[in-house]
Every structure is written in C-alpha cells, then in structure tokens.
Amino acid sequence: MTAPAHASAFAAAAGTGGILLWVVLPYVALAVFVLGHIWRYRYDKFGWTTRSSQLYENRLLRIGSPLFHFGILVVLLGHIGGLVIPKSWTDAVGISEHTYHIGAVVLGTIAGVATLGGLAILIYRRRTVGPVFSATTRNDKAMYLSLTVTIALGLAATVAANAVGGGYDYRETVSPWFRSIFYVQPDPDLMAGAPILFQLHTISALLLFAAWPFTRLVHMLTAPVGYLTRPYIVYRSRDTRLGARPPRRGWERAGS
C-alpha cells in the first residue's frame, strides 16, 4: 500500500505543479503585461523611453543594435507563425511538414544566433564603456539577464531538438497549449509532454513578459505616429546685428 500511496502523491504534486506553471502563470503574466503597460503609460509617460545611450558611444552600437533588432524581429515573426498559425493551415496551403521544419530550423537558428550575438555586443558595450555603464540601472541589468536566458534557452531548445536530437514538432504540443490559453480552455497536459528545454524557455519567456512593462522594453510597443500629424516647429532667425555689436544698457529706441 505504501508504494501506490507515494506514486499517487507524486502524481498529484506533478499535476498541481503543471497547473501552476501552465495555467496560473500564463494568465498572471498576461494580466501583469496588459495592466502594467496601462499603469506605466498613465503614471510614467516621461519614463516611457529607451533611454538611448547613443550619445556616449556609437561604434559598438552600430554593430550590436541592428544585429539584435533584426534578429529579434525574425524570431518574433517565427514564433507568431509557429504558435498562432495551426499546423492544419500550413498543410492546407501545400506547405509540407518537412518544408516547414527545415525553414523553421534554419531561419530560427540564424536569427537566434544573430540576436544572441547582438545582445552580447550590447552587454559588452554597457560593461566596458564608462558613461554607458554609469547610465545602466539595476533594472537594466535584470532585463538583460532575463533576455539572455530566454533567447539562449530558445536557441538551445532548437539546436538540441533538431540539430542534435531526432527532431521535435512543437506544433503538436506547445502551439496548441499556447492557443488554448487564449481560448480560455488551457490544457497543461500538452506542455507536460514537451522537452525540458522547451518548458524552461516558455517559463523564462512568461517571466520576461511579466517584467516587460517595468523595463525599457516598453518602447517596442510604441511608434512615433504622432509625428505625422503634429504641427510644424517654427524657427525664428536671430538679428544678425546682435552678434556684431555689444549689447547696450537700458532701453533702445524703437526703429533703431
């Protein structure tokens, strides 16, 4: 009787942990992500900025910033395509599983390496350039750490499952689980069968999204659309005679 009791307790604990990780945590992260941005925009509009450090150093920034931003854009588009678009849709338009798999692995690996490389350059720049390091807050350090862990785990999951392992179709488990969250019919059993690296990558991404509204990453959700409709800034030229003669004390006669 003892062994079955222990097995039952372990199964119950695993089930509880699965609910916490794959049901509770996603909804908490989603709520904090949405409400946090609303709070930040309402009470910290002037802090809604990248706090650009381009003024302090430009050589490393010109290399690391495009590498990171273009890489993360491709990674984001790949995640949207893999998580949001059902497998049946790509089959319906004639994209075979083999073709999708090869394209996803190749593009995902290249984009992941570019993103991680660009992030490494940006972190190196922040650590080695004095003025940039002085302008780096604890919040920034935590953000960089969270970004690095999430991207590295995602890249490791892709390489381990496809380049090293025999391949893994995350669209059979991770993608349906992701969509089930928004259907308000979460299925934690789907994630329970995913490889550990995919699980760790998902958890780190959820924690990153929960912290997102309170970091400089908020700038990714804004665009200077107002510049298209704002009025022109009027510049008035100075009187050229002012620089050619010393200022006079007291009042000047009108028309002089």
GUMAR-694107 format. One line per 5 residues: number of its first residue (from 1); for each residue y, x, z negated of N, C-alpha, C, O. Coordinates in steps of 0.02 Angstrom, whole numbers, plus 32768, in hexadecimal, padded with zeros to 4 digits. Atoms other than C-alpha are relative to their C-alpha. Layout:
BEGIN
NUM = Y,X,Z,Y,X,Z,Y,X,Z,Y,X,Z | ...
END
This chain:
BEGIN
1 = 7FC4,8029,8000,8000,8000,8000,803F,802B,8000,8074,8015,8016 | 7FC5,7FD6,8006,8073,8093,7FE0,801B,8016,8044,8057,8012,8050 | 7FEA,7FE7,7FBF,8076,80D8,8091,8022,7FC9,8029,8058,7FD6,8045 | 7FDD,8034,7FDB,809F,8031,80E5,8044,7FEE,7FE1,8072,7FDD,8006 | 7FC1,8010,8020,8127,8013,8063,8036,8033,8013,806F,8021,8021
6 = 7FD0,7FCC,7FEC,8179,80BB,808B,8013,7FF8,8049,804E,8000,805B | 7FF1,8009,7FB9,816B,809A,8145,802E,7FC5,800B,805C,7FC8,8035 | 7FD4,803A,7FF9,81BA,7FF0,8131,8047,8010,7FE9,8078,7FFA,8008 | 7FBE,7FEE,8019,8248,8038,80CA,8025,802D,8031,8061,8026,803C | 7FE1,7FD3,7FCF,8266,80C1,814C,8018,7FD8,803C,804E,7FE4,8056
11 = 7FED,8029,7FC7,8268,8041,81D8,803E,7FD7,7FF1,806A,7FCF,801B | 7FC5,8028,8014,82E4,7FD5,8177,803E,802C,7FFE,8074,8017,8013 | 7FC7,7FD2,8003,8354,806C,8157,8018,8012,8045,8054,8014,8053 | 7FEE,7FEF,7FBB,834D,809D,820E,8022,7FC5,8022,8052,7FCF,8048 | 7FE0,803B,7FE2,8377,7FEA,8240,8047,7FF6,7FE7,8073,7FE4,800D
16 = 7FBD,8006,801D,840B,7FE6,81C9,802F,8035,801E,8068,8026,802E | 7FD7,7FCB,7FE3,844A,808D,820A,8011,7FF2,8048,8049,7FFF,805E | 7FF2,8012,7FBA,8439,8051,82BD,8035,7FCB,8006,805F,7FCE,8033 | 7FCC,8035,7FFE,84A1,7FB6,8298,8044,801E,7FEF,8076,800B,800E | 7FC0,7FE2,8013,8527,801F,8244,801C,802A,8039,8058,8028,8047
21 = 7FE9,7FD3,7FCB,852E,809D,82D3,800F,7FDC,8041,8041,7FEB,8062 | 7FFC,801D,7FBD,8517,802D,836A,801A,7FB9,8003,801E,7F9B,8038 | 7FE1,8042,8001,8562,7F88,8331,8042,8003,7FDA,8076,7FF0,7FF4 | 7FC4,8000,802A,85DD,7FA3,82A2,8033,8034,8018,806E,8024,8022 | 7FD2,7FCB,7FED,8628,804A,82D7,8024,7FF2,8042,8061,7FFD,8045
26 = 7FDB,800F,7FC2,8650,8014,838B,8038,7FCD,7FF7,806E,7FD5,8013 | 7FCD,8033,8009,86AE,7F79,8352,8039,8019,7FD3,8073,8007,7FDE | 7FCC,7FE2,802A,870A,7FD9,82CA,802C,802E,8029,8069,802C,8025 | 7FDB,7FD1,7FD5,873C,8060,8347,802C,7FDA,8032,8065,7FED,803E | 7FDA,8027,7FD0,8773,7FDD,83C6,803C,7FDE,7FDF,8073,7FDC,7FFB
31 = 7FC9,8022,8024,87DB,7F7E,8345,8036,8032,7FEC,8072,8023,7FF4 | 7FCF,7FCD,8013,882F,801E,8306,8025,8019,803D,8061,8025,803A | 7FE1,7FE8,7FC2,884F,8056,83B9,8037,7FCF,8017,806E,7FE5,8028 | 7FD0,8032,7FE7,88A8,7FB3,83E9,8039,7FF7,7FCE,8073,7FFC,7FE0 | 7FCC,800D,8032,8903,7F8E,8346,8028,803E,7FF0,8064,803A,7FE2
36 = 7FDD,7FC2,800D,892E,8044,832C,8036,800E,8033,806D,8025,8022 | 7FCD,7FF7,7FCC,8989,804C,83D3,803A,7FCF,7FF7,8074,7FE1,8002 | 7FCB,8032,800B,89E8,7FAC,83AC,802C,8017,7FC6,806A,8015,7FCB | 7FDA,7FE9,803A,8A1C,7FF1,8302,802A,803D,8013,8065,8041,8002 | 7FDC,7FC2,7FEE,8A4B,809B,834C,803C,7FF0,802C,8071,800D,8023
41 = 7FC9,8010,7FD2,8AB5,804F,83D6,8038,7FDA,7FDB,8073,7FE1,7FEC | 7FCE,8028,8022,8B0C,7FDB,835D,8027,8029,7FCD,8063,801F,7FC4 | 7FE0,7FDC,8036,8B32,8055,82D2,800D,804A,800E,802D,806C,7FE5 | 7FF7,7FB9,7FF3,8B30,8100,8325,800D,800B,804B,7FEB,8034,806A | 7FF3,7FF9,7FB9,8B79,80ED,83D4,8018,8046,8012,8006,8062,8046
46 = 7FE6,7FBD,7FF1,8BD4,8193,83C9,7FCB,8036,7FF8,7FD3,806D,8012 | 8038,7FD1,8006,8B31,81E8,8398,7FCC,7FF8,8036,7F9C,801E,8038 | 802F,800E,7FC9,8AD8,81A1,8431,800F,8031,8038,8030,8020,8069 | 7FEF,7FCB,7FD0,8ADF,8244,8492,7FCA,8035,7FFE,7FA3,8039,7FCF | 8030,7FC8,7FFE,8A78,82DA,84C5,8018,803B,7FD7,7FF1,8069,7FCA
51 = 7FE2,7FC6,8021,8AED,834E,8466,7FF3,803F,802A,7FD5,806F,8013 | 800D,7FCB,7FD0,8AEB,83C0,84FD,8017,8044,7FE6,804D,8049,7FC8 | 7FEF,7FBC,8014,8AEA,847B,84DC,800C,802C,803D,8008,806A,8038 | 7FF5,7FDA,7FC3,8B10,84AE,858F,803A,8030,7FFA,803B,8064,801B | 7FC6,7FD5,8009,8BB5,84F8,8557,7FED,8044,7FE3,800E,8076,7FF0
56 = 8012,7FC2,8024,8B5B,857B,84ED,7FD6,802F,802B,7FDD,806C,8026 | 802C,7FD6,7FD8,8ADA,85B8,856C,7FEA,7FD8,803C,7FDA,7F9D,8036 | 800F,8026,7FC3,8AB3,8589,8620,7FC6,801D,8028,7FA6,7FF8,804F | 8033,7FE0,7FD5,8A37,8606,866B,7FBA,7FE3,7FF2,7F99,7FCD,8021 | 8041,801C,8010,899A,85CD,860E,7FFF,7FB4,8008,7FCB,7F97,801B
61 = 7FFD,8049,7FFA,89D4,8519,860F,7FF6,7FEA,8048,7FD6,7FB7,8054 | 8008,8012,7FB9,89DC,8517,86CE,7FB7,8004,8016,7FA4,7FE5,8047 | 8047,7FFB,7FEF,8924,8547,86D2,7FD7,7FCD,7FD9,7FB0,7FA7,7FF6 | 8029,802A,802B,88DB,84E8,863F,800E,7FB6,8006,7FDF,7F8E,8005 | 7FEF,8047,7FFF,8939,8444,864C,7FE4,7FDB,803E,7FC4,7FA8,8035
66 = 801E,8023,7FC7,890A,8415,8701,7FB4,7FFF,7FFE,7F94,7FCE,8010 | 8049,7FFC,8004,8857,8450,86E5,7FE5,7FCB,7FD0,7FB3,7FAA,7FDF | 8016,8031,8031,8846,83E3,864B,800C,7FB9,8018,7FE0,7F8E,8013 | 7FEF,8045,7FF0,88A0,8349,868C,7FDA,7FE6,803D,7FC4,7FAD,803E | 8027,8016,7FC7,884B,8342,8736,7FB7,7FF9,7FEE,7F95,7FCB,8005
71 = 8046,8005,8015,87A3,8364,86E5,7FF3,7FC2,7FD7,7FC1,7F9F,7FE1 | 800B,803A,802B,87B8,82DE,8661,8008,7FBF,8027,7FE9,7F8D,8015 | 7FF9,803B,7FD6,87F1,8262,86E6,7FBF,7FF0,8025,7FAA,7FB6,8028 | 8040,800A,7FDF,874F,827C,8748,7FCB,7FEA,7FCE,7FA2,7FBE,7FDD | 802F,8013,8035,86EB,8270,86A6,800A,7FB6,7FEE,7FDA,7F91,7FE6
76 = 7FF1,8045,8012,8743,81CC,867B,7FE8,7FD0,8036,7FC9,7F9D,8027 | 8016,802B,7FCA,8722,8182,8727,7FB4,7FFC,8004,7F97,7FC8,8012 | 8049,7FFF,8001,866D,81B8,871C,7FE3,7FD5,7FC9,7FB1,7FB3,7FD3 | 8017,802A,8037,8659,8164,8673,800A,7FB6,8010,7FE0,7F8C,8000 | 7FF4,8046,7FED,86A8,80C4,86B4,7FCB,7FE9,8032,7FB0,7FB2,802B
81 = 8031,8013,7FCF,8634,80C4,8749,7FBA,7FF9,7FE3,7F94,7FCD,7FF5 | 8043,8000,801D,859A,80EA,86E1,7FF5,7FCC,7FCA,7FBE,7FB1,7FC3 | 8008,802E,8038,85BB,807A,864C,8012,7FB8,8011,7FF2,7F8A,7FF7 | 7FE7,8044,7FF3,8617,7FE5,8694,7FDB,7FE0,803B,7FCA,7FA4,8038 | 8020,801C,7FC4,85C4,7FD0,873F,7FB5,7FFD,7FF5,7F96,8032,7FEC
86 = 8048,8005,800A,8512,7F8E,872C,7FD9,8023,8037,7FF1,802B,806F | 802B,7FDE,7FD0,8484,7FE8,8783,7FEF,7FD3,803B,7FE8,7FEB,8073 | 8011,802F,7FCA,845C,7F4C,87E8,8037,7FFD,8035,8029,7FF0,806F | 7FC9,8002,7FD0,8509,7F54,8839,7FFB,803A,8032,8003,8030,806E | 8006,7FC7,7FD3,84F0,8003,887F,7FC3,7FF9,802C,7FC4,800D,8066
91 = 803B,800D,7FD6,8442,7FD2,88BB,8010,7FCE,8037,7FF8,7FD3,806F | 7FF0,8034,7FCF,848C,7F3A,8912,8029,801A,803B,8023,8000,8072 | 7FD8,7FE4,7FCA,8506,7FA4,8978,7FDD,803A,8024,7FFB,805B,804F | 8027,7FCF,7FDC,847E,801B,89AE,8001,8046,7FE4,7FEA,8075,8005 | 8000,7FBE,801F,8499,80AC,8936,7FC0,8007,7FD7,7FB7,7FE5,7FA4
96 = 803F,7FF8,8022,83ED,80E6,8901,8009,8023,7FBD,803C,8044,7FB1 | 7FFD,7FE0,8042,83C7,8122,8851,8003,804C,8007,8027,806D,7FE0 | 8000,7FB7,7FF6,83A6,81D3,8892,8045,8018,8015,805E,804A,7FFB | 7FBD,7FEC,7FE8,844D,81DB,88EE,8033,7FFB,7FC7,805B,8028,7FBE | 7FD1,8008,8038,84AD,8197,8858,7FF4,8036,7FCD,8024,8053,7FB2
101 = 8011,7FCF,8034,8452,820D,87E2,801A,8045,8014,8039,8067,7FEB | 7FEA,7FBE,7FEA,8476,82A9,884A,804C,8005,7FFE,8068,8036,7FE6 | 7FB7,8000,8000,852D,827A,8862,801D,8002,7FBA,804D,8026,7FAC | 7FE7,8003,8044,8546,8251,87AB,7FF6,8042,7FDC,8022,8059,7FB8 | 800F,7FC1,8022,84F3,82F1,876E,802D,8038,801A,8049,805F,7FF3
106 = 7FD8,7FCA,7FE3,854E,8365,87E7,8049,7FF9,7FEE,8068,8027,7FD4 | 7FB9,800B,800E,85FB,8318,87D5,800D,8002,7FB5,8040,801D,7F9F | 7FF7,8001,8049,85E4,82FC,871A,7FFF,8046,7FE3,8027,8055,7FB6 | 8004,7FBB,801A,85B2,83B0,86FB,803D,8028,8013,8059,804C,7FE9 | 7FC5,7FDB,7FEA,8640,83F8,8763,803E,7FE9,7FDA,8065,8012,7FC2
111 = 7FC6,801B,8024,86C0,8384,8713,7FFE,8013,7FB6,8031,8022,7F98 | 8006,7FEE,8047,867C,83A8,8665,8010,8049,7FF4,8032,8059,7FC3 | 7FF1,7FB9,8007,8684,8464,867E,804B,800C,8009,8069,8033,7FE4 | 7FB8,7FF8,7FF4,8736,8456,86C4,8028,7FE7,7FC3,8057,8008,7FAE | 7FDD,801C,803A,876D,83E8,8633,7FFA,802E,7FC3,802C,803C,7FA1
116 = 800B,7FD5,803A,8720,8458,85AF,8023,8043,800A,803E,805F,7FDA | 7FDD,7FC2,7FF3,8766,84F4,8604,804B,7FF9,7FF7,806B,8025,7FDA | 7FB8,800B,8008,8815,84AB,860E,8012,7FF7,7FB7,8046,800F,7FA1 | 7FF2,800A,8048,880B,8474,8558,7FFC,8042,7FDB,8024,804E,7FAD | 8005,7FBF,8020,87D3,8523,8526,8040,802A,800C,8058,804C,7FDE
121 = 7FC2,7FDC,7FF1,886B,856E,857D,803A,7FE5,7FD7,8063,800B,7FBD | 7FC9,801E,8027,88E0,84F2,8528,7FFB,8011,7FB6,802D,801D,7F96 | 8009,7FEE,8047,8894,8517,847D,8011,804A,7FF6,8031,805C,7FC5 | 7FEF,7FB8,8004,88A0,85D3,849D,804C,800A,8002,8067,8033,7FDD | 7FB7,7FFC,7FFA,8956,85BC,84CF,8020,7FEC,7FBE,804F,800E,7FA7
126 = 7FE2,8017,803F,897D,855C,8430,7FF4,8032,7FC8,801D,8037,7F9B | 800F,7FD1,8036,892B,85E0,83C5,8022,8043,8008,8032,8064,7FD6 | 7FE7,7FBC,7FF4,8972,867C,8416,804B,8003,800D,8069,8037,8004 | 7FB8,8001,7FF2,8A23,8647,8448,8024,7FE8,7FC1,801C,7FAF,7FAC | 7FE1,800E,8040,8A8E,864E,83AB,8026,7FBF,7FFB,8016,7F96,7FCF
131 = 7FDA,803F,8005,8B0B,85C1,83CC,7FD5,7FC2,8009,7FE1,7F8E,7FE9 | 802C,803A,7FF5,8A82,854E,840C,7FD5,7FF4,7FC2,7FCA,7FBB,7FAD | 8029,8006,803C,8A16,8572,8373,802A,7FE3,7FC7,8010,7FBC,7F9F | 7FD5,801A,8036,8AAA,854F,8300,800D,7FB5,8008,8018,7F92,7FD7 | 7FF4,8047,7FF4,8AC2,84A6,8353,7FC0,7FD6,7FFD,7FC2,7F9A,8008
136 = 8040,8023,8003,8A09,8479,833D,7FF5,7FE5,7FB9,7FF7,800C,7F89 | 800A,8020,8041,89E9,83FE,82AF,7FB5,7FFC,7FEF,7F8B,800A,8019 | 8046,800B,8014,894A,83DB,824D,7FE1,7FC8,8029,7FA6,7FCA,803A | 8017,8038,7FD7,893D,833A,82AE,7FEA,801A,8045,7FB6,8004,805F | 8011,7FE3,7FC0,893C,839F,8350,7FBE,8026,7FFC,7F94,8021,8029
141 = 803E,7FD9,8007,88B4,8413,8310,7FC3,7FD2,7FFB,7F90,7FE0,801A | 8038,802F,8006,8845,8380,82DE,7FF2,7FDE,8043,7FB9,7FD1,8055 | 8008,801F,7FBF,8864,8330,8388,7FDC,802F,8030,7FAE,801A,8053 | 8020,7FCF,7FD4,8834,83CF,83E6,7FB6,8009,7FED,7F8C,800F,8019 | 8045,7FF9,8016,8797,83E0,837C,7FD6,7FC4,8016,7F9E,7FCC,802F
146 = 8024,803C,7FED,8764,832C,839C,7FF5,7FFD,804B,7FBE,7FEB,8062 | 8007,7FFE,7FB7,8784,833D,8457,7FCB,8032,8016,7FA1,8023,8041 | 8030,7FCC,7FED,8721,83DE,8462,7FB8,7FEB,7FF1,7F8C,7FF3,801B | 8043,8016,8014,868B,8397,8404,7FE7,7FC9,802F,7FAE,7FCB,8046 | 8015,8038,7FD5,8688,82F7,846D,7FF0,8018,8046,7FBC,8004,8062
151 = 800B,7FE8,7FBC,8698,8350,8514,7FC3,802E,8003,7F9A,8029,8032 | 8039,7FD2,8001,861B,83D8,84E5,7FBE,7FDB,7FF8,7F8D,7FEC,8019 | 803D,8028,8008,859A,8358,84AB,7FEF,7FDA,8040,7FB4,7FD5,8052 | 800D,8023,7FC1,85AF,82F4,854B,7FE4,802E,8035,7FB6,801C,8059 | 8018,7FD0,7FD0,8598,838F,85B6,7FBA,8018,7FEF,7F8F,8020,801A
156 = 8042,7FEA,8016,8504,83C8,854E,7FCC,7FCA,800E,7F94,7FDA,8022 | 802F,8037,7FF3,84B3,831C,855E,7FEE,7FFD,804A,7FB4,7FF2,805C | 800C,8002,7FB7,84C7,8320,861C,7FD3,8039,8015,7FA3,802F,803B | 8027,7FC6,7FEC,8481,83D0,862E,7FB9,7FFD,7FE3,7F88,8009,8006 | 8041,8002,8020,83F4,83B9,85B0,7FD2,7FCB,801E,7F96,7FD6,8025
161 = 802A,8037,7FE7,83B9,8314,85F8,7FEE,8008,8049,7FBA,7FEF,805E | 800A,7FFE,7FB8,83C7,8340,86B0,7FF0,8046,801B,7FC0,804E,8040 | 800C,7FBD,7FE6,83D2,83FA,86D1,7FC5,8021,7FDE,7F9E,8045,7FFE | 8036,7FE1,8026,8359,842F,8647,7FC4,7FD1,7FF9,7F8B,7FE5,8005 | 8036,8031,8009,82F5,8391,8624,7FEB,7FE1,8041,7FFE,7FF7,8078
166 = 801A,8022,7FC4,829E,831D,869B,802C,7FCA,801A,8018,7FA6,8048 | 7FD3,8034,7FE9,8334,82AB,86B0,8000,7FC5,7FD1,7FCC,7FB5,7FB2 | 7FFA,803B,802C,8372,8215,864F,8031,7FD0,801F,8069,7FE2,8030 | 7FD6,8034,7FE3,83B8,8172,8693,8023,7FDA,7FC8,8007,7FAA,7FAC | 7FDC,8020,8036,843C,8141,8614,8016,7FB9,8012,802A,7F93,7FE6
171 = 7FED,8043,7FEC,8461,80A5,867A,7FCC,7FCC,7FEC,7FD7,7F90,7FF6 | 8033,802E,8019,83C2,805A,8632,8009,7FF1,7FB6,7FEE,7FC0,7F9D | 7FF9,8009,8049,83F8,806D,857C,804A,8000,7FEB,8063,7FCE,7FD1 | 7FBC,7FF9,8019,84A8,80AD,8559,802F,7FCE,8022,8058,7FAF,8000 | 7FD3,802D,7FDC,84FF,8047,85E0,7FF8,7FB7,7FEB,802A,7F96,7FDD
176 = 8006,8046,8018,84B3,7F9D,85B1,8018,7FF7,7FB8,8034,7FC3,7FA7 | 7FE7,8005,8045,84D9,7FC2,84FA,804D,7FFD,8001,806A,7FD5,7FDD | 7FB7,7FFE,7FFC,858E,7FEB,8526,801B,7FBC,8016,804B,7FA3,7FF8 | 7FE9,8041,7FE9,85A3,7F48,8586,7FF1,7FC9,7FCE,8016,7F98,7FC9 | 8011,8033,8031,854D,7EE5,84FE,8033,7FFC,7FC8,803B,7FC7,7FA9
181 = 7FCC,8001,8033,85D8,7F17,8486,8038,7FD0,8015,8052,7FAB,7FEB | 7FCA,802B,7FE7,8658,7EBD,84F3,7FE8,7FB9,800E,8011,7F8B,8013 | 801A,8044,7FFB,85E4,7E2A,850D,7FFA,7FDF,7FBC,7FE9,7FA4,7FB7 | 8008,8016,8046,85E4,7E1A,844E,7FB7,7FED,7FF4,7FA8,7FBD,7FCF | 8047,8007,800B,8527,7E24,8456,7FE1,8046,7FFB,7FB6,8058,8023
186 = 8015,7FBA,8004,8509,7ED7,841B,7FB4,8007,7FF7,7F96,7FE2,7FD0 | 8047,7FF3,8004,8459,7F1C,8431,7FF5,8048,7FE9,7FF1,8074,8013 | 8007,7FBB,8018,8443,7FB5,83C0,7FBE,8021,8013,7FBA,805E,8014 | 8041,7FE3,7FED,838D,7FCC,83F7,8005,8029,8040,7FDF,8058,8049 | 7FF8,7FDA,7FC2,83CA,800A,84A0,8016,8048,7FF1,7FFD,8076,8010
191 = 7FE9,7FBD,8011,8425,809E,8451,7FCD,8025,7FD5,7FCC,8062,7FD5 | 8031,7FDF,802B,8398,80BF,83D7,7FCD,8028,8029,7FB0,8058,8011 | 802F,7FDC,7FD5,832C,80F7,846A,801F,8036,8029,7FFC,8058,804F | 7FDE,7FCC,7FD9,83AE,816B,84B5,7FF5,8045,7FE1,7FEB,8049,7FA4 | 8006,7FBC,801C,839F,822A,84A2,8036,800E,7FCD,806C,7FF0,7FCF
196 = 7FD3,7FF2,8038,83F4,8274,840A,8044,8019,8018,8076,8008,7FF9 | 7FBF,7FE7,7FE8,847B,82CD,8470,802B,7FC7,801A,8068,7FC9,8012 | 7FDA,803A,7FE9,84AE,8229,84C1,801A,7FD8,7FC4,8052,7FBE,7FC5 | 7FEA,8023,803C,84B6,81D9,8415,803A,8024,7FDE,806B,8005,7FCB | 7FCA,7FD9,8020,8520,8266,83CD,803F,7FFD,802A,8076,7FF8,800E
201 = 7FC6,8005,7FD4,8593,8261,8464,8022,7FBD,7FF8,8060,7FB9,7FF7 | 7FE3,8043,8009,85AB,81A6,844E,8023,7FF9,7FBE,805A,7FDD,7FBB | 7FE0,8004,8043,85CF,81B4,8394,8041,8027,7FFF,8074,800F,7FE5 | 7FC3,7FD7,7FFF,864D,8241,83AF,8036,7FDE,8029,8071,7FE3,8018 | 7FCE,8023,7FD7,86A2,81DB,8438,801D,7FC5,7FDB,8059,7FB8,7FE0
206 = 7FE6,8038,8027,86B0,8143,83C7,8031,8017,7FCA,8064,7FF7,7FC0 | 7FD2,7FE5,8033,86FF,81AC,833D,8040,8019,8020,8076,8011,8004 | 7FC5,7FE9,7FDD,8775,81F9,83BC,802D,7FC5,8012,806A,7FC9,800B | 7FD8,803B,7FEE,87AD,814D,83F8,8020,7FE0,7FC3,8056,7FC4,7FC7 | 7FE2,801B,803E,87C9,8116,8344,803C,8029,7FEB,806C,800D,7FD0
211 = 7FC7,7FD5,8013,883C,81AB,8327,8036,8002,8035,806E,8018,8027 | 7FD4,7FFB,7FC6,888F,819C,83D2,8047,7FE8,7FF3,8076,800C,8002 | 7FBC,801A,8007,8925,812E,83A2,802D,802A,7FD3,806A,8023,7FD5 | 7FDA,7FDB,8031,895B,81A9,831B,800A,8049,8015,801E,8073,7FED | 7FF8,7FBC,7FE6,895F,8244,838A,802F,7FFE,803D,8047,7FC9,8050
216 = 7FD6,7FFD,7FC5,89C4,8280,841F,7FDC,7FE5,803E,7FFB,7FE2,8074 | 8025,801C,7FC7,893C,8237,8490,801B,7FBC,8016,8008,7FA3,804B | 7FE5,8042,7FED,899D,8193,8491,8027,8004,8042,802F,7FD1,8063 | 7FD9,7FFA,7FC2,8A02,81D8,8523,7FD6,7FF0,803D,7FF2,7FE1,8072 | 802A,800F,7FC7,896C,81BA,8594,8001,7FB6,8013,7FED,7FA4,804A
221 = 7FFE,8049,7FF3,8987,80FE,8587,8045,7FE9,8015,8052,7FAD,8017 | 7FBC,8013,7FEC,8A3C,8102,85BF,8011,8022,8042,7FF4,8055,8054 | 7FE6,7FE4,7FC2,8A97,8122,8662,804A,7FF0,8004,805F,7FBB,7FED | 7FB7,800C,7FFD,8B52,8133,8686,8013,7FCC,8034,803B,7FDA,8061 | 7FF2,8034,7FD0,8B57,808F,86E5,8049,7FEA,7FFC,8067,7FD6,802E
226 = 7FBB,8015,8009,8C02,8067,869B,8032,8029,8028,8069,8012,8035 | 7FD3,7FD7,7FD9,8C4D,80F6,86FD,8010,7FE1,8044,8044,7FF0,8061 | 7FF6,801E,7FBF,8C3C,808D,879B,8037,7FCC,7FFF,8056,7FBE,8033 | 7FD0,8037,8004,8CB1,8005,875C,803D,8010,7FD5,806C,7FE8,7FD1 | 7FC8,7FF2,802D,8D26,805C,86E3,803E,8011,802A,8037,8029,8062
231 = 7FC2,7FF2,7FDA,8DDE,806F,8719,800A,804B,8009,7FEE,8074,7FE4 | 7FF1,7FB9,7FF3,8E1E,8111,8760,8029,801D,7FC6,8050,7FFA,7FA6 | 7FD8,7FDC,8031,8E64,8192,86E9,803E,801B,8023,8039,8040,8054 | 7FC2,7FEC,7FE0,8F1B,81B0,8712,8017,8042,7FE2,801F,8048,7FA5 | 7FE6,7FC0,8015,8F56,8264,870A,8049,8007,8017,8057,7FFB,8052
236 = 7FB9,7FF8,7FF0,9012,8285,8705,8011,804A,8000,7FFF,806F,7FD2 | 7FEE,7FBA,7FFB,9056,832B,873E,803A,8010,7FD0,8064,7FE5,7FC1 | 7FCA,7FEA,802C,90C7,838F,86CC,803E,8012,802A,8039,8020,8066 | 7FC2,7FEA,7FE0,917C,83B6,86F5,7FFB,804C,800B,7FF7,8072,7FDB | 8007,7FB8,7FF0,9171,845E,874E,8038,802A,7FE2,8030,8066,7FD9
241 = 7FC8,7FD9,801B,921A,8490,8706,7FF5,8012,7FB7,8016,803F,7F9D | 8008,7FF4,8047,91D7,848B,8653,7FE5,8046,7FF2,7FF7,8066,7FC0 | 801C,7FBD,800C,9175,852C,8667,802F,8038,8015,8022,8072,8005 | 7FD3,7FCC,7FE6,9206,8588,86B9,803C,800C,7FD3,8060,803D,7FDD | 7FC7,7FF6,802C,9286,8573,862F,7FEC,7FEF,7FB8,7FC2,7FC4,7FAE
246 = 8011,800D,8046,9280,8576,8571,8017,7FB9,7FEC,8049,7FA0,8006 | 7FEB,8043,8015,9288,84CD,851A,8043,8002,7FDC,8050,8031,7FB6 | 7FBE,8003,801F,9337,849A,84E2,7FFB,7FD8,7FBF,7FD4,7FA9,7FBA | 7FFE,8023,8040,935B,8463,8432,802B,7FC3,8006,805D,7FC2,802A | 7FD7,803C,8001,939C,83B6,8412,7FF3,7FD3,803C,7FC1,7FDA,805F
251 = 8007,8030,7FCA,93B6,832B,848F,8016,801E,8041,8044,8047,8044 | 7FEA,7FEC,7FBE,93C1,8347,8549,8022,7FC4,8021,800F,7F8B,8015 | 7FDD,8036,7FDE,9436,82E3,85B6,7FD2,7FE1,8034,7FAB,8004,8055 | 8028,8022,7FCE,93E6,8261,8623,8014,8015,8045,8050,801C,8054 | 7FF2,7FEC,7FBB,93D7,8295,86D8,800B,8049,8008,8019,8060,8040
256 = 7FF6,7FB7,7FFA,93E5,834F,86B1,7FC3,8021,801B,7FC2,805E,8024
END
